[in-house]
Amino acid sequence: MATKIKGTNQEFLEILRGLEGLKEVKGKVFSLLVARNIMYISKHLKPIEKAAEPSKKFQELSVQVQRLVKEEKNEEIVAIEEANKDLIEDRKTQLAEVEDMLQKESSVDINFIKEEHIPNDVTPEKILPLLAIIN
């Protein structure tokens, strides 16, 4: 049974990352709870994910700059960055807006995971991000 919990979108993102790290863990009840929680949180965070997507032009610029970085052509990198100041500024603004979205409080349906449903082979490293949703 799902329960609404409150937190920041950043906290939900961290829980989602923790859940995704458990996709390979076996156990029927545990797997069901992990899958449902991934579904709920992913759906909730989808608008933020969309807002974070770089524009096609920025993606092309990024590929070009990465190629120049590998070739260690620093002067060309500076020239490209100078020629694309507006595009880079737009991306910085976009990322700042996404950061603001991540800091906002919200609520999400969660299926709490009971300790007895956690398989024995799960490591503390994998459980740590999920402590907020474990009973």
C-alpha positions as CSV (number, residue, x, y, z in Angstrom):
1,M,0.0,0.0,0.0
2,A,1.4,3.3,-1.1
3,T,1.9,6.2,1.4
4,K,2.5,9.8,0.5
5,I,5.8,11.1,1.9
6,K,7.2,14.5,1.8
7,G,10.8,15.6,0.9
8,T,12.7,17.6,-1.6
9,N,12.9,16.4,-5.2
10,Q,16.7,16.0,-4.6
11,E,15.9,13.5,-1.8
12,F,13.6,11.6,-4.1
13,L,16.2,11.6,-6.8
14,E,18.7,10.1,-4.3
15,I,16.2,7.4,-3.3
16,L,15.5,6.7,-7.0
17,R,19.3,6.2,-7.6
18,G,19.5,3.9,-4.6
19,L,16.5,1.9,-5.9
20,E,18.0,1.6,-9.4
21,G,21.1,0.2,-7.8
22,L,19.0,-2.7,-6.5
23,K,17.5,-3.8,-9.8
24,E,19.6,-7.0,-9.8
25,V,18.7,-8.1,-6.2
26,K,16.5,-11.1,-6.0
27,G,13.4,-11.6,-3.9
28,K,9.8,-11.5,-5.0
29,V,8.4,-9.1,-2.4
30,F,11.5,-6.9,-2.3
31,S,11.7,-6.7,-6.1
32,L,8.0,-5.7,-6.3
33,L,8.5,-2.9,-3.8
34,V,11.6,-1.7,-5.5
35,A,9.9,-1.7,-9.0
36,R,6.8,0.1,-7.7
37,N,8.9,2.8,-6.0
38,I,11.0,3.3,-9.1
39,M,7.8,3.7,-11.1
40,Y,6.3,6.2,-8.6
41,I,9.4,8.3,-8.2
42,S,10.4,8.3,-11.9
43,K,6.9,9.5,-12.8
44,H,7.2,12.3,-10.2
45,L,10.6,13.4,-11.4
46,K,9.9,13.2,-15.1
47,P,9.2,16.9,-15.5
48,I,12.5,17.7,-13.9
49,E,14.3,15.2,-16.2
50,K,12.7,16.9,-19.2
51,A,13.7,20.4,-18.0
52,A,17.3,19.2,-17.6
53,E,17.6,18.0,-21.2
54,P,20.2,20.1,-23.1
55,S,19.1,21.6,-26.4
56,K,20.2,19.9,-29.6
57,K,22.6,22.9,-30.3
58,F,24.2,22.5,-26.9
59,Q,24.6,18.8,-27.4
60,E,26.4,19.4,-30.7
61,L,28.6,22.0,-29.1
62,S,29.4,19.7,-26.3
63,V,30.5,16.9,-28.6
64,Q,32.7,19.4,-30.6
65,V,34.3,20.7,-27.4
66,Q,34.9,17.1,-26.0
67,R,36.7,16.2,-29.3
68,L,38.9,19.3,-28.9
69,V,39.6,18.5,-25.3
70,K,40.9,15.0,-26.3
71,E,43.0,16.6,-29.0
72,E,44.2,19.2,-26.4
73,K,43.4,22.1,-28.7
74,N,42.8,24.7,-25.9
75,E,42.8,27.8,-28.2
76,E,40.1,26.3,-30.3
77,I,38.0,25.5,-27.3
78,V,38.3,29.1,-26.0
79,A,37.3,30.4,-29.5
80,I,34.3,28.1,-29.7
81,E,33.2,29.0,-26.1
82,E,33.5,32.7,-27.0
83,A,31.5,32.3,-30.2
84,N,28.7,30.4,-28.3
85,K,28.5,32.5,-25.1
86,D,24.7,32.9,-25.3
87,L,24.2,29.1,-25.8
88,I,26.4,28.4,-22.8
89,E,24.7,31.0,-20.7
90,D,21.3,29.5,-21.6
91,R,22.5,26.1,-20.5
92,K,23.8,27.5,-17.2
93,T,20.4,29.2,-16.6
94,Q,18.6,26.0,-17.5
95,L,20.7,24.0,-15.0
96,A,20.1,26.7,-12.3
97,E,16.4,26.3,-12.8
98,V,16.7,22.5,-12.6
99,E,18.6,22.9,-9.3
100,D,15.8,25.1,-8.0
101,M,13.3,22.4,-9.0
102,L,15.3,19.8,-7.1
103,Q,15.3,21.9,-3.9
104,K,11.5,22.2,-3.9
105,E,9.5,20.3,-1.4
106,S,7.0,17.8,-2.8
107,S,5.3,14.5,-1.9
108,V,5.4,11.2,-3.6
109,D,3.6,7.8,-3.2
110,I,6.0,5.3,-1.7
111,N,5.7,1.6,-0.8
112,F,7.7,1.3,2.4
113,I,10.0,-1.6,2.6
114,K,9.9,-3.8,5.7
115,E,13.3,-5.0,7.0
116,E,12.2,-8.6,6.8
117,H,11.7,-8.2,3.0
118,I,15.3,-7.1,2.4
119,P,17.4,-10.0,1.1
120,N,20.3,-11.0,3.2
121,D,22.9,-10.3,0.4
122,V,22.1,-6.6,0.2
123,T,25.1,-4.5,1.3
124,P,24.9,-1.4,3.6
125,E,26.1,0.7,0.7
126,K,23.0,-0.2,-1.3
127,I,20.6,0.2,1.7
128,L,22.0,3.6,2.8
129,P,20.1,5.7,0.3
130,L,16.9,3.9,1.1
131,L,16.8,4.3,4.9
132,A,14.0,6.9,4.6
133,I,11.7,4.3,3.0
134,I,12.6,1.3,5.2
135,N,10.4,0.3,8.1
